[in-house]
């Protein structure tokens, strides 16, 4: 069983309202989202576009519900733009997270990303970095990680993600090898590794010592098969239901939870399962996910 004093459970607002597909859950309010998170039994949340930008306003709304902010997505462009163009908004981002009491920031390298391009099949023509770009990425991550840790007390992690330059196991491995463990860690996402055909357990085994944040995400293999065969984009795959909550797809979570337990993982495990809320009621699925995690981990 995982240690309740070390591991906390969160859920992402993307199940209620999707920042990349605003029509999905457009009718759902911030207040409904965080209230239902609390009702389902979660104590942590990541940040969505409908969340108040003022830390004091957001803190008050969350405190009423026993919720705290544990992370927020940041888009970096380290290989396609000057470092300073990422550094300035990054500092503002981690300053906000520090004000909210978060300990982790999850970034994604969005240079040449196809994840938001609804005309681009997600399994085709993904950008592959050359050696110079790899060096620029890893050097940039180390610099951001030093800033984040030493100036703001926030641990930097990267979210490997479909359609981005860090998607596969090989790319994740190379990124981890090229970065400084003192300043850079991994945001492990079970669903994204499974989606691109990698073994999530094998990747977690390799990098468990440097995992500072966990996304619990499952996939529906029949839908992912359709995404590939019908040459669908990443976002069209989301609409079709490629992702789901842990325990509702094909990812084997028992070994994932055991690895986290055996290695003394400390931090948040966050359910992140973007679906169409009109098809997958967010509260219902949040309750199902919370029950599954409780049964498997004792949390």
Secondary structure, DSSP 8 states (H G I E B T S, - for coil): ---TTTEEEEE-GGGT--SSSTTTTTT--HHHHHHHHHHHT--EE---TTS-SSHHHHHHHHHTTT-EE---EEEE-TTTS-HHHHHHHHHHHHHHHHHHT--EEEEEE-TT--TT-TTS-TTS------HHHHHHHHHHHHHHHHHHHHHH--EEEEE--TTSSS-SHHHHHHHHHTS-TTT-EEEEEHHHHHHTT--HHHHHHHHGGGEEEEEE-EE-HHHHHHHHHTT--HHHHHHHT-EE-TTSSS--HHHHHHHHHHTT--EEEEE-----TTTS-HHHHHHHHHHHHHHHH--
